[in-house]
Amino acid sequence: MIGCIIIIGVVLMAGIVWTIRRQHSLKLRAHLMQEAMRNRDFTFRLPTNGLLPGERAMQQTLNQLGETIRQQVNQSEVESWERLTRVLTHEIMNATAPITSISQSMLNRNDVKGTPLEPGIQAIFDTSSHLSDFVSNYRKMSELEKPTLTDVPLRSLLDEVCKAYPELAWEVSIPSDLIVRADVGMLRQVLMNLTKNATEAGARKMVIVHSSLLLYIGNDGQPIPAENRQSLFVPFFTTKRSGSGIGLSLSRRMMTQQGGMLELAEKPLPDCHVTFILTMAVP
């Protein structure tokens, strides 16, 4: 009898200890998720292995919630930058157009040609023309045509991009029969923009891997500094002397127009320094 009581007591104590540890583990998980949300790290995920069925379902739901929030935040950022770009380009173009027109007219006057006034007026004309061209590029952010979605053979499209950059070593792990739902023109432009950026960063190799609905595009060019990662898709932001800062922001806009997304991966593919993730749609 005493032996049975001791056994029951040991089992109860073990159960209590297990419950306390379990609750501590769940509390830690909740704290980690809360900190991730507070720091706007919506890519944060916790593993679901080793959990009870109910706990696993809850963790999967939280992970999916984080993914949904991430997508909504990215979409809101794209729309906010689009509205800002539309206003800025309108105001700047209204200001520069008359300056360009008047300075051009002045340069054609006989009483200006060959005089000390000509270099100054020429500088005004060149600067205003450059600014107008610069702003015109940003109009693309808010004037994208509505995408025409069709079934696109992804491998064939990637082969076209590979042929356009024969100087790069390509490693493409894509099924030959993979079909995605996209605007073929927009998707081609996004792939070309990413490849162009890679070559400008000194890349010699491109690695493309497909997993589920995600397309990973990596290269061995110069790594992106940590301080630039948050601003990478912000319009006007560029680290290049001759860059316009529109390539990646426009590419992301093109992807959201098609119901997808373009992001920078937290961890690059093997043998790569930079990896982008394209969220694709499958018919």
Summary of the structure (lengths in Angstrom):
residues: 283
radius of gyration: 27.3
end to end distance: 67.8
largest distance: 119.7
contacts: 760
relative contact order: 0.09
helix: 56%
strand: 13%
